[in-house]
Amino acid sequence: MSPVLLFAILIGYFALLLGVAWATSRNADNDSFFIGNKSSNWMLVAFGMVGTTLSGATFVSVPGAVGADAFGYAQILIGYVFGYIAVAYILLPLYYRLQLTSIYHYLDVRLGRRSYQSGAGFFIISRLLGATARLYLVVNILQAIILDSLGIPFWITTLVILGMILMYTYQGGVKTIVWTDTLQTTCMLFGLFACVWFLLGELGMSVPQSLDAMQSQGLSTIFTTDFDSPNFFLKQILAGIFIVLTMTGMDQEMMQKTISVKTLKDSQKNLLTLTAVLVVVLMSFLFLGGLLYLYAPVAGVTATGDKIFPAVVMGHLPATVQIIFLVALISALFPSADGAITALTSSFCIDILGIKRRTDLSEAGKESLRRRVHLGFAALFLVLVMGFKMADSPSMIVVILKLAAYTYGPLLGLFAFGMLTRRSLTDRLVPFVTIGAPILCALLEYNQEHLLGSYRLGLELLMVNGILVYAGLFAISHKEKAGAAAVPA
């Protein structure tokens, strides 16, 4: 298919997003940007969060990983279910009771200002790295299938896409994103199921026949029973629980949308609905991956990992499927990037700059400051995407989960300490603990052959990181004085 036609489709899709942004951002203010004026519809938030949770990395990397890990990702998915239930009934009641705009304000109230800033700082690092890794993956594919042939450099592609995202999030923030994410999730899921349907037709198989073929080739195996393996099923299930607790329940981007719902009950409905939809969608992505690896030998495709999905679609399927794939891929790109830039802007303004506490700024001054921060994060995104381009990992889903283990571990330790103890901290020492724990984890992982023998660390590194932070915080803490106020968990 002509790259010019594909490029025109990209521009048309963006024009649609701009139309939605214009309709939803009129009369928007800072509260609209940060928490959608606490008036978001829970059903829209739940559906739109599917796109944010999945992202381009899921759209390409999860099917691509089937060649190496079969359906092993389903082990993590089991953990996700328990994790979302824990977020809905443990963390959300806390956030609503305290009427938080930034969830990290809990750390300020419970533990102290340095704990608060440490938590917000690690969120900013986590989301910056994770979101730019996801953005790089999709931009790289768009570059390969459209823009290289038009002679457009990678950095210009990234700059233009970030400019597009800024244009439709600049004013409305969360108020706009709730609606644009709904549109984008619809397009992404339509693309997923359309590709599954077309591949089944190309293979001449029914769903049961394709599953039998996958099983005969070892593509549908779910559970790994080797205890020493990083993919051992109990490790993966536990990792799934803690990934959701941290990357959803302790993540400002995800909670910013969730707490924009007016009531706690509706917010819990949002998360439970999201959980049910995610189970169906992620299993469908694994099934799609199995179909891709069944079809690749028939079509003579040798690509694996992140490259197999675009290689099969753009090289061997009809033009209609190529268009559907492109729209779905773009739809997977925008929700993870637009929400991340918005959440990073919110966290930096509220948690680091203290915009809510600033009495020296008028409302217009606060809005101007927020917009400058928004532009600054877009510039940082450009720099980091170029960094991932130079690294060029073959499987970005592995990179993203590894980054999460190092950067969300301190958040896990901070929130766990605040909720599970009634001890007070020597607050000025908290940054040393939260920075020291990831360093110790890196040393442990680097030397695991000597320290752990045949055992190999996997995603449980996130839990190890959190435990180290918790232990360090306990070491610099003391019992609450009689009569001291503490925030109830």
Beta strands, then each sheet from edge to edge (+ up, - down):
strand 1: 423-425
strand 2: 477-479
sheet 1: 1+ 2-
end
